[in-house]
Amino acid sequence: RLRLRRMGKKKQPYYRIVAIDSRAARDGRYLENLGTYDPLRDPAEIQVKEDRALYWLSQGAIPSDTVRSFLRRKGILLKWHLMKQGAEEAVIEEEFKKWEALQAQRQKKLEALAEQKKREAAKAKKAAKAEEETAPEAVEVAAEEKAEAVAAAEQGESEQPVETAAEEAAAAPEEEAEKVEAAAPEAEAAPTEDVEEGKEEISPAEPDAEENKDKS
């Protein structure tokens, strides 16, 4: 069986890729060291002896899931698959080169994506910092605008009664003038009516004067 064996210190692990008897204990004696795996590096470092891994695979060794993923990353499983199909050495090498080219393109894309994410994160961090710096100023401006709006509203309310009183005071003389103008025709008409009434009162005395004249 091909699997990992933990080595190193506490909280500083590294691993060996070993060929070991499947019946052996976890920390039992292994048959051969096929490589190493260091997860503390960035990116993680994997080293595998390709020829010895292919040998143990040909002997029927079954890799663990983790070791299988390592062999796939290194292209060893591809070679093993072609070897089982009976492909010639030249064909295996050609296919392996194609696989390496594809892996290189994939790695470039991953690196470009990681760089883009890094730039976006830096841009977002810069924008957040700028927003934090401008936030107090924005709060002060908003407070000033609110205070100005409240003051303007209060001033408008205080000016409105004054304007109303001024309008009423200006309208009062006009109303008085209208009343005087309306009363003037009535005053002119009143003496005429009194005169006519006086004439009517005097007219009955005229027959008495004529009677006195006849008697004389």
Rosetta constraint file for C-alpha pairs under 8 A:
AtomPair CA 1 CA 19 HARMONIC 5.62 0.50
AtomPair CA 1 CA 20 HARMONIC 5.37 0.50
AtomPair CA 1 CA 21 HARMONIC 5.95 0.50
AtomPair CA 1 CA 22 HARMONIC 5.50 0.50
AtomPair CA 1 CA 61 HARMONIC 4.74 0.50
AtomPair CA 1 CA 62 HARMONIC 4.88 0.50
AtomPair CA 1 CA 63 HARMONIC 5.79 0.50
AtomPair CA 1 CA 64 HARMONIC 7.54 0.50
AtomPair CA 2 CA 17 HARMONIC 6.93 0.50
AtomPair CA 2 CA 18 HARMONIC 5.66 0.50
AtomPair CA 2 CA 19 HARMONIC 4.62 0.50
AtomPair CA 2 CA 20 HARMONIC 6.38 0.50
AtomPair CA 2 CA 61 HARMONIC 6.34 0.50
AtomPair CA 2 CA 62 HARMONIC 5.98 0.50
AtomPair CA 2 CA 63 HARMONIC 4.35 0.50
AtomPair CA 2 CA 64 HARMONIC 6.17 0.50
AtomPair CA 2 CA 67 HARMONIC 6.84 0.50
AtomPair CA 3 CA 17 HARMONIC 5.73 0.50
AtomPair CA 3 CA 18 HARMONIC 5.69 0.50
AtomPair CA 3 CA 19 HARMONIC 6.72 0.50
AtomPair CA 3 CA 20 HARMONIC 7.59 0.50
AtomPair CA 3 CA 63 HARMONIC 6.04 0.50
AtomPair CA 3 CA 64 HARMONIC 5.39 0.50
AtomPair CA 3 CA 66 HARMONIC 7.55 0.50
AtomPair CA 3 CA 67 HARMONIC 5.86 0.50
AtomPair CA 4 CA 15 HARMONIC 6.00 0.50
AtomPair CA 4 CA 16 HARMONIC 5.53 0.50
AtomPair CA 4 CA 17 HARMONIC 4.74 0.50
AtomPair CA 4 CA 18 HARMONIC 6.16 0.50
AtomPair CA 4 CA 66 HARMONIC 7.94 0.50
AtomPair CA 4 CA 67 HARMONIC 7.08 0.50
AtomPair CA 5 CA 15 HARMONIC 5.38 0.50
AtomPair CA 5 CA 16 HARMONIC 5.15 0.50
AtomPair CA 5 CA 17 HARMONIC 6.49 0.50
AtomPair CA 5 CA 18 HARMONIC 6.92 0.50
AtomPair CA 5 CA 27 HARMONIC 7.45 0.50
AtomPair CA 6 CA 13 HARMONIC 6.70 0.50
AtomPair CA 6 CA 14 HARMONIC 6.16 0.50
AtomPair CA 6 CA 15 HARMONIC 4.60 0.50
AtomPair CA 6 CA 16 HARMONIC 6.63 0.50
AtomPair CA 7 CA 13 HARMONIC 5.88 0.50
AtomPair CA 7 CA 14 HARMONIC 5.31 0.50
AtomPair CA 7 CA 15 HARMONIC 5.36 0.50
AtomPair CA 7 CA 16 HARMONIC 7.14 0.50
AtomPair CA 8 CA 12 HARMONIC 5.97 0.50
AtomPair CA 8 CA 13 HARMONIC 4.73 0.50
AtomPair CA 8 CA 14 HARMONIC 5.56 0.50
AtomPair CA 8 CA 15 HARMONIC 7.74 0.50
AtomPair CA 9 CA 13 HARMONIC 5.89 0.50
AtomPair CA 12 CA 40 HARMONIC 7.48 0.50
AtomPair CA 13 CA 38 HARMONIC 7.50 0.50
AtomPair CA 13 CA 39 HARMONIC 7.60 0.50
AtomPair CA 13 CA 40 HARMONIC 7.64 0.50
AtomPair CA 14 CA 36 HARMONIC 7.52 0.50
AtomPair CA 14 CA 37 HARMONIC 6.03 0.50
AtomPair CA 14 CA 38 HARMONIC 4.81 0.50
AtomPair CA 14 CA 39 HARMONIC 6.56 0.50
AtomPair CA 14 CA 40 HARMONIC 7.65 0.50
AtomPair CA 15 CA 36 HARMONIC 5.62 0.50
AtomPair CA 15 CA 37 HARMONIC 5.01 0.50
AtomPair CA 15 CA 38 HARMONIC 6.39 0.50
AtomPair CA 16 CA 33 HARMONIC 6.71 0.50
AtomPair CA 16 CA 34 HARMONIC 7.41 0.50
AtomPair CA 16 CA 35 HARMONIC 5.81 0.50
AtomPair CA 16 CA 36 HARMONIC 4.35 0.50
AtomPair CA 16 CA 37 HARMONIC 6.16 0.50
AtomPair CA 17 CA 33 HARMONIC 6.03 0.50
AtomPair CA 17 CA 34 HARMONIC 5.26 0.50
AtomPair CA 17 CA 35 HARMONIC 4.94 0.50
AtomPair CA 17 CA 36 HARMONIC 5.49 0.50
AtomPair CA 17 CA 37 HARMONIC 7.21 0.50
AtomPair CA 17 CA 48 HARMONIC 7.65 0.50
AtomPair CA 17 CA 67 HARMONIC 7.34 0.50
AtomPair CA 18 CA 30 HARMONIC 6.46 0.50
AtomPair CA 18 CA 31 HARMONIC 7.20 0.50
AtomPair CA 18 CA 32 HARMONIC 5.63 0.50
AtomPair CA 18 CA 33 HARMONIC 4.52 0.50
AtomPair CA 18 CA 34 HARMONIC 5.33 0.50
AtomPair CA 18 CA 35 HARMONIC 7.16 0.50
AtomPair CA 19 CA 30 HARMONIC 6.05 0.50
AtomPair CA 19 CA 31 HARMONIC 5.41 0.50
AtomPair CA 19 CA 32 HARMONIC 5.21 0.50
AtomPair CA 19 CA 33 HARMONIC 6.52 0.50
AtomPair CA 19 CA 34 HARMONIC 7.01 0.50
AtomPair CA 19 CA 56 HARMONIC 7.52 0.50
AtomPair CA 19 CA 61 HARMONIC 7.77 0.50
AtomPair CA 20 CA 24 HARMONIC 7.10 0.50
AtomPair CA 20 CA 29 HARMONIC 7.33 0.50
AtomPair CA 20 CA 30 HARMONIC 4.45 0.50
AtomPair CA 20 CA 31 HARMONIC 5.17 0.50
AtomPair CA 20 CA 32 HARMONIC 7.17 0.50
AtomPair CA 21 CA 30 HARMONIC 7.00 0.50
AtomPair CA 21 CA 31 HARMONIC 7.28 0.50
AtomPair CA 24 CA 28 HARMONIC 5.67 0.50
AtomPair CA 24 CA 29 HARMONIC 7.39 0.50
AtomPair CA 25 CA 29 HARMONIC 8.00 0.50
AtomPair CA 34 CA 48 HARMONIC 5.81 0.50
AtomPair CA 34 CA 49 HARMONIC 5.41 0.50
AtomPair CA 34 CA 52 HARMONIC 6.63 0.50
AtomPair CA 34 CA 53 HARMONIC 6.55 0.50
AtomPair CA 35 CA 46 HARMONIC 7.60 0.50
AtomPair CA 35 CA 47 HARMONIC 5.16 0.50
AtomPair CA 35 CA 48 HARMONIC 4.31 0.50
AtomPair CA 35 CA 49 HARMONIC 5.92 0.50
AtomPair CA 36 CA 45 HARMONIC 7.98 0.50
AtomPair CA 36 CA 46 HARMONIC 5.99 0.50
AtomPair CA 36 CA 47 HARMONIC 5.28 0.50
AtomPair CA 36 CA 48 HARMONIC 6.71 0.50
AtomPair CA 37 CA 44 HARMONIC 7.38 0.50
AtomPair CA 37 CA 45 HARMONIC 5.78 0.50
AtomPair CA 37 CA 46 HARMONIC 4.67 0.50
AtomPair CA 37 CA 47 HARMONIC 6.50 0.50
AtomPair CA 38 CA 44 HARMONIC 5.74 0.50
AtomPair CA 38 CA 45 HARMONIC 5.13 0.50
AtomPair CA 38 CA 46 HARMONIC 6.61 0.50
AtomPair CA 39 CA 43 HARMONIC 7.78 0.50
AtomPair CA 39 CA 44 HARMONIC 4.65 0.50
AtomPair CA 39 CA 45 HARMONIC 6.62 0.50
AtomPair CA 40 CA 44 HARMONIC 6.36 0.50
AtomPair CA 41 CA 45 HARMONIC 6.28 0.50
AtomPair CA 46 CA 70 HARMONIC 7.25 0.50
AtomPair CA 48 CA 53 HARMONIC 7.43 0.50
AtomPair CA 48 CA 71 HARMONIC 7.84 0.50
AtomPair CA 48 CA 74 HARMONIC 7.92 0.50
AtomPair CA 49 CA 53 HARMONIC 6.09 0.50
AtomPair CA 50 CA 54 HARMONIC 6.18 0.50
AtomPair CA 50 CA 76 HARMONIC 6.56 0.50
AtomPair CA 51 CA 55 HARMONIC 6.19 0.50
AtomPair CA 52 CA 56 HARMONIC 6.30 0.50
AtomPair CA 53 CA 57 HARMONIC 6.18 0.50
AtomPair CA 53 CA 76 HARMONIC 7.85 0.50
AtomPair CA 54 CA 58 HARMONIC 6.09 0.50
AtomPair CA 54 CA 76 HARMONIC 7.25 0.50
AtomPair CA 54 CA 80 HARMONIC 6.56 0.50
AtomPair CA 55 CA 59 HARMONIC 6.37 0.50
AtomPair CA 56 CA 60 HARMONIC 6.54 0.50
AtomPair CA 56 CA 61 HARMONIC 5.48 0.50
AtomPair CA 57 CA 61 HARMONIC 4.97 0.50
AtomPair CA 57 CA 62 HARMONIC 6.96 0.50
AtomPair CA 57 CA 80 HARMONIC 7.76 0.50
AtomPair CA 63 CA 67 HARMONIC 5.66 0.50
AtomPair CA 63 CA 68 HARMONIC 5.48 0.50
AtomPair CA 64 CA 68 HARMONIC 5.91 0.50
AtomPair CA 65 CA 69 HARMONIC 6.32 0.50
AtomPair CA 66 CA 70 HARMONIC 6.48 0.50
AtomPair CA 67 CA 71 HARMONIC 6.23 0.50
AtomPair CA 68 CA 72 HARMONIC 6.15 0.50
AtomPair CA 68 CA 77 HARMONIC 7.90 0.50
AtomPair CA 69 CA 73 HARMONIC 6.23 0.50
AtomPair CA 70 CA 74 HARMONIC 6.37 0.50
AtomPair CA 71 CA 75 HARMONIC 6.22 0.50
AtomPair CA 71 CA 76 HARMONIC 5.15 0.50
AtomPair CA 71 CA 77 HARMONIC 5.72 0.50
AtomPair CA 72 CA 76 HARMONIC 6.03 0.50
AtomPair CA 72 CA 77 HARMONIC 5.26 0.50
AtomPair CA 72 CA 78 HARMONIC 7.11 0.50
AtomPair CA 75 CA 79 HARMONIC 6.58 0.50
AtomPair CA 75 CA 96 HARMONIC 7.15 0.50
AtomPair CA 75 CA 99 HARMONIC 7.58 0.50
AtomPair CA 76 CA 80 HARMONIC 6.15 0.50
AtomPair CA 77 CA 81 HARMONIC 6.04 0.50
AtomPair CA 78 CA 82 HARMONIC 6.33 0.50
AtomPair CA 78 CA 96 HARMONIC 7.51 0.50
AtomPair CA 79 CA 83 HARMONIC 6.04 0.50
AtomPair CA 79 CA 92 HARMONIC 6.32 0.50
AtomPair CA 79 CA 96 HARMONIC 7.20 0.50
AtomPair CA 80 CA 84 HARMONIC 6.21 0.50
AtomPair CA 81 CA 85 HARMONIC 6.51 0.50
AtomPair CA 82 CA 86 HARMONIC 6.50 0.50
AtomPair CA 82 CA 87 HARMONIC 5.53 0.50
AtomPair CA 82 CA 92 HARMONIC 6.44 0.50
AtomPair CA 83 CA 87 HARMONIC 5.61 0.50
AtomPair CA 83 CA 88 HARMONIC 7.74 0.50
AtomPair CA 83 CA 92 HARMONIC 7.66 0.50
AtomPair CA 87 CA 91 HARMONIC 6.28 0.50
AtomPair CA 87 CA 92 HARMONIC 6.47 0.50
AtomPair CA 88 CA 92 HARMONIC 6.28 0.50
AtomPair CA 89 CA 93 HARMONIC 6.20 0.50
AtomPair CA 90 CA 94 HARMONIC 6.18 0.50
AtomPair CA 91 CA 95 HARMONIC 6.13 0.50
AtomPair CA 92 CA 96 HARMONIC 6.03 0.50
AtomPair CA 93 CA 97 HARMONIC 6.21 0.50
AtomPair CA 94 CA 98 HARMONIC 6.43 0.50
AtomPair CA 95 CA 99 HARMONIC 6.20 0.50
AtomPair CA 96 CA 100 HARMONIC 6.17 0.50
AtomPair CA 97 CA 101 HARMONIC 6.25 0.50
AtomPair CA 98 CA 102 HARMONIC 6.34 0.50
AtomPair CA 99 CA 103 HARMONIC 6.18 0.50
AtomPair CA 100 CA 104 HARMONIC 6.12 0.50
AtomPair CA 101 CA 105 HARMONIC 6.35 0.50
AtomPair CA 102 CA 106 HARMONIC 6.17 0.50
AtomPair CA 103 CA 107 HARMONIC 6.03 0.50
AtomPair CA 104 CA 108 HARMONIC 6.25 0.50
AtomPair CA 105 CA 109 HARMONIC 6.33 0.50
AtomPair CA 106 CA 110 HARMONIC 6.22 0.50
AtomPair CA 107 CA 111 HARMONIC 6.11 0.50
AtomPair CA 108 CA 112 HARMONIC 6.06 0.50
AtomPair CA 109 CA 113 HARMONIC 6.06 0.50
AtomPair CA 110 CA 114 HARMONIC 6.08 0.50
AtomPair CA 111 CA 115 HARMONIC 6.08 0.50
AtomPair CA 112 CA 116 HARMONIC 6.12 0.50
AtomPair CA 113 CA 117 HARMONIC 6.19 0.50
AtomPair CA 114 CA 118 HARMONIC 6.12 0.50
AtomPair CA 115 CA 119 HARMONIC 6.22 0.50
AtomPair CA 116 CA 120 HARMONIC 6.16 0.50
AtomPair CA 117 CA 121 HARMONIC 6.04 0.50
AtomPair CA 118 CA 122 HARMONIC 6.21 0.50
AtomPair CA 119 CA 123 HARMONIC 6.07 0.50
AtomPair CA 120 CA 124 HARMONIC 6.04 0.50
AtomPair CA 121 CA 125 HARMONIC 6.07 0.50
AtomPair CA 122 CA 126 HARMONIC 6.13 0.50
AtomPair CA 123 CA 127 HARMONIC 6.15 0.50
AtomPair CA 124 CA 128 HARMONIC 6.08 0.50
AtomPair CA 125 CA 129 HARMONIC 6.17 0.50
AtomPair CA 126 CA 130 HARMONIC 6.19 0.50
AtomPair CA 127 CA 131 HARMONIC 6.09 0.50
AtomPair CA 128 CA 132 HARMONIC 6.17 0.50
AtomPair CA 129 CA 133 HARMONIC 6.30 0.50
AtomPair CA 130 CA 134 HARMONIC 6.24 0.50
AtomPair CA 131 CA 135 HARMONIC 5.81 0.50
AtomPair CA 132 CA 136 HARMONIC 7.67 0.50
AtomPair CA 133 CA 137 HARMONIC 7.95 0.50
AtomPair CA 134 CA 138 HARMONIC 6.23 0.50
AtomPair CA 135 CA 139 HARMONIC 6.23 0.50
AtomPair CA 136 CA 140 HARMONIC 6.24 0.50
AtomPair CA 137 CA 141 HARMONIC 6.17 0.50
AtomPair CA 138 CA 142 HARMONIC 6.09 0.50
AtomPair CA 139 CA 143 HARMONIC 6.11 0.50
AtomPair CA 140 CA 144 HARMONIC 6.16 0.50
AtomPair CA 141 CA 145 HARMONIC 6.14 0.50
AtomPair CA 142 CA 146 HARMONIC 6.11 0.50
AtomPair CA 143 CA 147 HARMONIC 6.13 0.50
AtomPair CA 144 CA 148 HARMONIC 6.12 0.50
AtomPair CA 145 CA 149 HARMONIC 6.14 0.50
AtomPair CA 146 CA 150 HARMONIC 6.22 0.50
AtomPair CA 147 CA 151 HARMONIC 6.13 0.50
AtomPair CA 148 CA 152 HARMONIC 6.04 0.50
AtomPair CA 149 CA 153 HARMONIC 6.15 0.50
AtomPair CA 150 CA 154 HARMONIC 6.20 0.50
AtomPair CA 151 CA 155 HARMONIC 6.08 0.50
AtomPair CA 152 CA 156 HARMONIC 6.09 0.50
AtomPair CA 153 CA 157 HARMONIC 6.29 0.50
AtomPair CA 154 CA 158 HARMONIC 6.28 0.50
AtomPair CA 155 CA 159 HARMONIC 6.17 0.50
AtomPair CA 156 CA 160 HARMONIC 6.19 0.50
AtomPair CA 157 CA 161 HARMONIC 7.47 0.50
AtomPair CA 158 CA 162 HARMONIC 7.31 0.50
AtomPair CA 159 CA 163 HARMONIC 6.23 0.50
AtomPair CA 160 CA 164 HARMONIC 6.19 0.50
AtomPair CA 161 CA 165 HARMONIC 6.09 0.50
AtomPair CA 162 CA 166 HARMONIC 6.12 0.50
AtomPair CA 163 CA 167 HARMONIC 6.10 0.50
AtomPair CA 164 CA 168 HARMONIC 6.16 0.50
AtomPair CA 165 CA 169 HARMONIC 6.07 0.50
AtomPair CA 166 CA 170 HARMONIC 6.07 0.50
AtomPair CA 167 CA 171 HARMONIC 6.04 0.50
AtomPair CA 168 CA 172 HARMONIC 6.14 0.50
AtomPair CA 169 CA 173 HARMONIC 7.51 0.50
AtomPair CA 170 CA 174 HARMONIC 7.37 0.50
AtomPair CA 171 CA 175 HARMONIC 6.31 0.50
AtomPair CA 172 CA 176 HARMONIC 6.26 0.50
AtomPair CA 173 CA 177 HARMONIC 6.04 0.50
AtomPair CA 174 CA 178 HARMONIC 6.16 0.50
AtomPair CA 175 CA 179 HARMONIC 6.22 0.50
AtomPair CA 176 CA 180 HARMONIC 6.20 0.50
AtomPair CA 177 CA 181 HARMONIC 6.08 0.50
AtomPair CA 178 CA 182 HARMONIC 6.08 0.50
AtomPair CA 179 CA 183 HARMONIC 6.13 0.50
AtomPair CA 180 CA 184 HARMONIC 6.14 0.50
AtomPair CA 181 CA 185 HARMONIC 7.46 0.50
AtomPair CA 182 CA 186 HARMONIC 7.47 0.50
AtomPair CA 183 CA 187 HARMONIC 6.35 0.50
AtomPair CA 184 CA 188 HARMONIC 6.30 0.50
AtomPair CA 185 CA 189 HARMONIC 6.12 0.50
AtomPair CA 186 CA 190 HARMONIC 6.24 0.50
AtomPair CA 187 CA 191 HARMONIC 7.42 0.50
AtomPair CA 188 CA 192 HARMONIC 7.39 0.50
AtomPair CA 189 CA 193 HARMONIC 6.60 0.50
AtomPair CA 190 CA 194 HARMONIC 6.50 0.50
AtomPair CA 191 CA 195 HARMONIC 6.22 0.50
AtomPair CA 192 CA 196 HARMONIC 6.27 0.50
AtomPair CA 193 CA 197 HARMONIC 6.20 0.50
AtomPair CA 194 CA 198 HARMONIC 6.18 0.50
AtomPair CA 195 CA 199 HARMONIC 6.26 0.50
AtomPair CA 196 CA 200 HARMONIC 6.26 0.50
AtomPair CA 197 CA 201 HARMONIC 6.29 0.50
AtomPair CA 198 CA 202 HARMONIC 6.24 0.50
AtomPair CA 199 CA 203 HARMONIC 6.15 0.50
AtomPair CA 200 CA 204 HARMONIC 7.66 0.50
AtomPair CA 202 CA 206 HARMONIC 7.57 0.50
AtomPair CA 205 CA 209 HARMONIC 7.02 0.50
AtomPair CA 206 CA 210 HARMONIC 6.69 0.50
AtomPair CA 207 CA 211 HARMONIC 6.26 0.50
AtomPair CA 208 CA 212 HARMONIC 6.39 0.50
AtomPair CA 209 CA 213 HARMONIC 6.40 0.50
AtomPair CA 210 CA 214 HARMONIC 6.42 0.50
AtomPair CA 211 CA 215 HARMONIC 6.44 0.50
AtomPair CA 212 CA 216 HARMONIC 6.42 0.50
